[in-house]
């Protein structure tokens, strides 16, 4: 004698409930992505203010430390913008762009130099 839950109908209902749960999880994660993008955007907009305040000082008496701080902040903003674009696009190319900007920032701030091999 078979159990009532072994019928094809119950398997279909279980599959439908799994699909509904997956759909709910996808919708919730999409909402969280949008909220995160909004928070990052607000933070980026607020970070422009100190950047603009540094610019006049850089023109007249900027030393290496001030220029390095300015570049660090500017590259952080660029990476943040690319991060928001990555969340919006969902493409491998946008993920790669964020990674490349982060690597470029790291190399620039650490003073990494490329090595030339003799030909």
C-alpha positions in Angstrom: 0.0 0.0 0.0 1.5 3.3 -1.0 1.6 6.4 1.2 -0.5 9.4 0.0 2.6 11.7 -0.1 4.1 9.4 -2.7 1.6 10.5 -5.4 2.8 12.5 -8.3 0.5 15.4 -7.2 2.4 15.8 -3.9 5.7 15.9 -5.8 4.3 18.7 -8.0 3.1 20.7 -4.9 6.5 20.3 -3.3 8.1 21.5 -6.5 5.8 24.5 -6.6 6.5 25.4 -3.0 10.3 25.2 -3.7 9.9 27.5 -6.7 7.9 29.9 -4.6 10.6 29.9 -2.0 13.3 30.4 -4.6 11.4 33.3 -6.1 10.9 34.9 -2.7 14.7 34.6 -1.9 15.6 36.1 -5.3 13.2 39.0 -4.7 14.6 39.6 -1.2 18.2 39.5 -2.4 17.4 41.9 -5.3 15.8 44.3 -2.8 18.9 44.0 -0.6 21.1 44.7 -3.6 19.1 47.9 -4.4 19.3 49.1 -0.8 23.1 48.4 -0.7 23.5 50.3 -4.0 21.6 53.2 -2.5 23.7 53.3 0.6 26.9 53.1 -1.3 25.7 55.9 -3.6 24.9 58.1 -0.6 28.3 57.4 0.8 30.0 58.2 -2.5 28.2 61.5 -2.8 29.2 62.4 0.8 32.8 61.5 0.1 33.0 64.1 -2.8 32.8 66.9 -0.3 36.3 66.4 1.3 37.7 65.7 -2.2 36.5 69.0 -3.4 37.9 70.8 -0.4 41.4 69.3 -1.0 41.6 70.5 -4.7 42.6 74.2 -4.1 45.4 73.2 -1.7 46.7 70.7 -4.2 47.0 73.3 -6.9 49.2 75.7 -4.9 51.1 73.7 -2.3 50.3 70.1 -2.7 53.0 67.7 -1.5 53.4 64.0 -2.1 51.4 63.0 1.0 48.5 65.3 0.1 48.4 64.1 -3.5 48.6 60.5 -2.5 45.6 61.0 -0.1 43.7 62.7 -2.8 44.4 59.9 -5.3 43.4 57.3 -2.7 40.1 59.0 -2.0 39.4 59.5 -5.8 40.2 55.9 -6.6 38.0 54.7 -3.8 35.1 56.7 -5.3 35.8 55.2 -8.8 35.8 51.7 -7.3 32.5 52.5 -5.5 30.9 53.8 -8.7 32.0 50.6 -10.5 30.7 48.5 -7.6 27.2 50.1 -8.0 27.4 49.5 -11.8 28.3 45.8 -11.1 25.3 45.4 -8.8 23.1 46.9 -11.5 24.4 45.1 -14.5 25.1 41.5 -13.2 27.6 40.9 -15.9 31.0 39.3 -15.7 32.5 42.3 -17.4 31.4 44.7 -14.7 32.7 42.4 -12.0 36.1 42.4 -13.8 36.1 46.2 -14.0 35.7 46.5 -10.3 38.5 44.0 -9.7 40.8 45.8 -12.2 40.2 49.2 -10.5 40.8 47.7 -7.1 44.1 46.2 -8.3 45.1 49.4 -10.0 44.4 51.4 -6.8 46.4 48.9 -4.7 49.4 49.0 -7.1 49.4 52.8 -7.4 49.2 53.4 -3.6 51.9 50.8 -2.8 54.1 52.2 -5.5 54.4 48.9 -7.4 56.5 49.3 -10.4 56.4 47.0 -13.4 59.6 45.1 -14.1 61.1 45.2 -17.5 62.9 42.1 -18.7 66.0 42.5 -20.9 65.3 41.7 -24.5 
